[in-house]
Amino acid sequence: MKRPLLTGILVLAAFAVVAPPLRAGESFVPIARNQPNGSGTSRTIIFVTNLASAARSYSTTFLTAGANGVVDPGPTTNLSVAAGQTIRLESGVPPDSTGMLRFDGPADLQIDARLEVSDTSGNVLSESRLPVLSPERLTSAGETLYLLGLTRTSDGKPLTDFGVANLTREASSCTVSAVRSNGQTIGSAATFSLQPLSLRDFPEVWVTLGVPEIADARITVSCNKQFTAFALVYDVGGPRTAAVTPGGLLNGTLEPITRPGEVIFKVPGDFLIAKNSDSFRSYRIPLVPNLQYQKATIDFDMYLNKFPNGLFTGVTSMRRAHRDRHQRIFYYGIQIRNDNKKTNLDLGDEVLVRSGGGAWKARTQYHMHFEYDTPSRRVTLTVTTGGRQTLSLSGPAQTLELVDNGNAVSVDFGQTGIADGAYFPPIGWVYSNLEVKFEPKEN
Amino acid sequence: MRSANSIRPLTVRKSLLLGALALGGLLPIAAEAGDAVIPIASNQTENGANYLTKIWVTNQGGVSRGFSMKFVAADANGVQARPTPKVTVRPGATVLLNNVAPAGRPGMLIASGAPQLVLSARLEGAGPNGAAAVANLPVITGAQVAVADATLLLQGLSRRPSGLTTSIHVVNAARQTATCTLKAFRRNGQQIAGNMTITNKPLSLRSFEDALGVLNENDIVDARFLISCNKPFYAFARVQRTGTTELEFVAPSATVGRAPSLSASLNQ
């Protein structure tokens, strides 16, 4: 960190801008290092466990500190984890590098990370688990994070490296203050900008601030986009390493935070391996009765084995039931034309959004992400494979009635048989890792 | 060619039949407890090293604010724990607490206080030869507590003959008794022993020292535990070689794209 940054003028950020959130299926480890540390090495190690009953693939991209992670991402590693296995990834960070890691993969992969300091013989000198961030746990724009209990003794120990990560795909502005335990601010607050998907790393922050000795100090951080911050506290050569994460406010209870009425519905593992006698699944979403929801997000993985013989394959849909078929609501449906010439996003009321051809390949694993968003009145399907987006379809939502009024809202997969001689069930296809989230309308 | 909409009646009819089967206990759950948990309250000497929990409390507000702590010994009913006298923090100031646990008694802390207060905690070990170990501790609130019937994963766990051990800990965040299930696995997915079912008292901490050693896994790396409870809960592991600089606090793993505490699963 350059001194002028911290002695700059406090600039009020414009917090009104709403940044796009992290994409579903995306997580970050904001501390990724592979650097000399005294006579040893500090290295980020990743653990990945696959809880599914089949192999799963994911990608890890290293985002170099200071670089724009959208236009200039670092090397990407594609890996597969066998069913039930845990793998240890030790080579995700290039030598002599610092930055953060981005993960893209299906929801049944579980990730943890460790910063390990080892000597030249490989003996572990110290280690610290590292935060792994997902969309729900990012700090919102305008909030303030507090890194507490930071210390530097007269012998210069420990070192404190401070980092701020912008986890959105837009540039951001952050304001940072360092404060003594008595509340006295050290210098002036500093404001600086961060590139999209980027980390700003400020090594040895107390040296930069000209503070030779301090106890129980804190750093406060606020940004105008979703963000996180950390302090890495360590001794040269490894005997002490701690990733200090933001302190917790005493502003809640131990009640698990799901917003009132929010429903998360999850079916991990394979939930439909479609065959002639069994080619359909339907899950009623346990919504709070008569509560209006504003957004539904549906994620699942789909293995497209081969295209059926008929004209279309009935892939998935979301509906609300009713005894009177004219009162039923069809939120969306997907039909893939089996000659791969188009894909229909069916929005009901005869509204179809069609893609061009060639969007699908046989014997390929896809991740399907649907958003039914009533504030924007849009329905969007995003399809990715191997971390790469292969299809996006979006159209107008035909109803804003995202509510269980006593008639069940369900998500459906496949179909029971051939309809009208043209719509075929997805025989041989495998559906897995369903995650459905319904967010209640804010008053 | 018919409109694709024409296939609707087929699937709708079937969905009504199957829908009832898909219902789990997934409606919002009314859990109860204090304001925040510090999962390790330590003032213990192990293998010549003293492990001490330190807590920093900052008042971000404009007037003095107070808080209190309850020490909950391992296996005790936390509902019955008594709070310490209230500590006041001046506006903008930070206080350090390093005497939060009785000597030699492991447990956890429940902090209660004004919403303007921010807490951070660390476990620090001072070894016999001056070696210092440190681990950041989470301040557990509703953002970290898992809903009932969710499953949390603790991974990257080890047990070595050199003295590296893993202890497993389960926090019952509810004011009711909970039943929890623990499963241990090798890195190849093979389960170690059978499922272990335990009962946790209200607002309590259950600890299993050297959990892999107890399961006769004396030399293992990259093992994992899956933990599930029928009440809101939290789980963690402590990996360490006592008396040395090796010390790790292992929080639940994150699912890609989702925080570990947020999901309830149907078929774990």
Interface residues (C-beta under 8 A of the other chain):
Chain A: L22 R23 A24 G25 E26 S27 I45 F47 T49 L51 Y58 A82 A83 G84 Q85 T86 I87 R88 F103 D104 G105 P106 A107 D108 L109 Q110 I111 D112 R114 V124 L125 S126 E127 S128 R129 V132 L133 S134 P135 E136 R137 T144 Y146 L147 L148 G149 V179 S181 N182 G183 A215 D216 A217 R218 V233 D235 G238 P239 R240 T241 A242 A243 V244 T245 P246 G247 G248 L249 L250 N251 G252 T253 L254 E255 P256 I257 T258 P260 G261 E262 V263 I264 F265 K266 V267 P268 G269 F280 R281 S282 Y283 R284 P286 V288 D299 L311 F312 G314 S317 R319 A321 R325 R328 F330 G333 Q335 N344 D346 G348 E350 L352 A408 S410 D412 Q415 T416 G417 A419 D420 A422 Y423 E435
Chain B: M1 R2 S3 A4 N5 S6 I7 R8 P9 L10 T11 V12 K14 S15 L16 L17 L18 G19 A20 A22 L23 G24 L26 L27 P28 I29 A30 A31 E32 A33 G34 D35 A36 V37 K54 W56 T58 Q60 F67 R90 P91 G92 A93 T94 V95 L96 A111 S112 G113 A114 P115 Q116 L117 V118 L119 S120 R122 A131 A132 A133 V134 A135 N136 P138 V139 I140 T141 G142 A143 V145 A146 V147 L153 Q155 G156 A173 F185 R187 N188 G189 D222 R224 P232 T245 E246 L247 E248 F249 V250 A251 S253 A254 T255 V256 G257 R258 A259 P260 S261 L262 S263 A264 S265 L266 N267 Q268
